Amino acid sequence: EISFSLRAGGTMYYQGLSKFFKPEQPAISLNIMAFLPIIWHRFFIQSEATLLRHSLRDGNDSVVQSLQLSGTTSNYLLLGYLGAAFPLSQRFGLFPKLGAGYVFQTTQVTGTSSGNFNNGFIAFGAGADFLFSINKNLDVSMGVVSIGELERSSLTYVIQGLMGIRLRL
């Protein structure tokens, strides 16, 4: 069984570099999930691509603000997960997962000088999806994930709550 999910939701940053950035909502996520019954009938792999944007918090970077610069950063998270499906009833299911991946980051700076800067770093995460089955091929998907981003020797936690639809093929 293969499925595709499209979800959107809110993001929150915690610790690490979070004092410098504020998230811009919503986060948008697309994932592909495939069950591997050869290993175990409930075991799945999932690949997920998420777009997050954030901007600088006012008052936290005096050098940037003294130069009258502002910036917007786009994070493209590409994560792979391993997990297991646990049916709670005929229509409800819980899908816990663990994973890791990479974050591609691009920042556009504007003000007295302008430019684009690119960056990349590793990420790891854990979370769970909760599914409500509408019919044989369509589910409502709600998920919560906590992602650790290791950037410039600082660990920042990204907590996301996403909701959307899942289409099973």
C-alpha angles and dihedrals in degrees: 000000000000125000139182125211131193115192141164132191151124132314133203129187123216132188124335112055093351092108089069100046140051120199121241112218141266115041112205122210136186120187140178120208128191128183118224106206090173088074099032130330092241097045118107142175121213134189118199135189116195131182116210127174129195139171135205118280113239115252098015102093108043094177093056093043094046087057088051092239129148129187143193121202128202118202119199107197117198110186135169121207138193118204150144132242120230117188111216095185138336092289104026130070138174120213114188116189145180126202154146139212147136136290121217109200131191124183126196113202121196133178130070086356130019136207149133123248128191128205139166137196142162126269136188131190151177132200147122139250122216115204132197113195115224095178141331094297107023132068137173106235125205121177143177122196135174114207126190114211117198105204126159091348090304125114113218121183119220114197116194134186112193134180132184146106134304123207118202120206 
